[in-house]
Amino acid sequence: MSELPPGASCLQMPIEAVDEYFFESQINHAPAKLEMARRICRNCVVLQECRSMALEEMPEYGVMAGMTPRDRDRVKYGNDAA
């Protein structure tokens, strides 16, 4: 995966928090943590750049640009393939 754009809100966070909100939230099905990841992304100054990267690279795991893998499939392919 490419590096996130400079200025990304998640890059300013401790790595433990990034793991907790952007990866563990999905693994543990923790809706509150997933919503927090989405909120962090929603207020990020590079959201559109991350969104383009997420839809181009289609990472299999984690929240990127406020989207889960299922969200990315839905946006890119117009279905619920995940």
C-alpha positions, 0 to 999 in steps of 0.5 A: 500500500502507498503511503498516506498523504502528508497531513492525514489526521491518522498520521498525527495519532499514536500507532496504538490508536491507529491500530485500535480504531482503523484495524481492530474496530473491524476485527472485533466488530466494535461499532463505536470504534469504527464510528470514531475512525470514520469521524477522524477521516470525515474531518481530515484535510486529505480525505479526498486524496485518501479516498482516491487511494483507497478506491484505487488500491482497495486494501483488503482490511481496515478503515481507509478514508472512512470506508470499510472494505465493504464500503469500498466495494460498494462505492467502486463496484456499485454492489455489496460484494464483500 
